Amino acid sequence: MSNNIEDGNTIRKIRLACIDSEALPLFAKSPDGVTRDGYEPEAARLVLDRIGADIEWVMLPWEEMIPAVRRGEADAVWCGQGMTAERAALVDFTHPYAVFNETLIVRADDPARAAEHLDGYRIGAIANSTNMKLAETFPGVELVSFGASDDVFGDMIEATRSGAIDGFVDDDVVMIPLGKEDPDFVEAFTVLTGNRWGIGVAPGNDALRSEINVAIEAVIADGSLKAVWGKWMPLLPFPLEPALLAATEE
């Protein structure tokens, strides 16, 4: 964390690691390398406003986000982090600010509509992601890992469009506009994995983790996080009503 002095006042900044990619409604590619828009950036602003801190986005390749937090080059990673056991061994997670399922997208003329239809298919997913873990359960598929790119989502779209792969797995939220708005693609199926997304802070940074947790609880309780969710993702029901927050922690 850093502090800047403006007009005699100390302004606290919290550095959040993220990728700079076009994946609306989650986030849009930054127009200037500094600012970001979409559900995740707006939710982050809502939470950090409660803490009384500004955000400094630290834009990195996907595989460098958690290492940057562990090295102290960012205070936390706020970027599509499903709370897997592997990631929880590297960072300490907050309460969830989102819960998503996972979808397989294929070309519009592809008849596959279930995992059992995928024998012999080349299926893409981001390396070391919850999406890849799901793809690993599909029988008879050849897995193709994507990563180390400024636009990994776009890379998977174009690889599917060109036929380099037969389809790819990602979170349902980013697939909704693709499956509905691009005639080249169709949603094959969605798996109700209920992946919880959290903010990963450096191991042992209990003070920051506690601050964020209290702020998340507050914006869920007052309905402001639900309003941000509805603005960006009106087709998905808000998964974190106050009475359900404890259930997501089990």
HELIX and SHEET records of a PDB file:
HELIX    1   1 TYR A   39  ILE A   51  1                                  13    
HELIX    2   2 TRP A   62  GLU A   64  5                                   3    
HELIX    3   3 MET A   65  ARG A   71  1                                   7    
HELIX    4   4 ALA A   85  ALA A   88  1                                   4    
HELIX    5   5 ALA A  115  HIS A  117  5                                   3    
HELIX    6   6 THR A  130  ALA A  135  1                                   6    
HELIX    7   7 VAL A  152  SER A  162  1                                  11    
HELIX    8   8 ASP A  172  GLU A  181  1                                  10    
HELIX    9   9 ASP A  206  ALA A  221  1                                  16    
HELIX   10  10 SER A  224  TRP A  232  1                                   9    
HELIX   11  11 PRO A  242  THR A  248  1                                   7    
SHEET    1   A 3 SER A   2  GLU A   6  0                                        
SHEET    2   A 3 ASN A   9  CYS A  18 -1                                        
SHEET    3   A 3 ASP A  54  MET A  59  1                                        
SHEET    1   B 8 SER A   2  GLU A   6  0                                        
SHEET    2   B 8 ASN A   9  CYS A  18 -1                                        
SHEET    3   B 8 ALA A  76  VAL A  77  1                                        
SHEET    4   B 8 PHE A 185  VAL A 201 -1                                        
SHEET    5   B 8 ASP A  92  ARG A 107 -1                                        
SHEET    6   B 8 GLY A 167  ASP A 171 -1                                        
SHEET    7   B 8 ARG A 122  ILE A 126  1                                        
SHEET    8   B 8 GLU A 142  PHE A 146  1                                        
END                                                                             
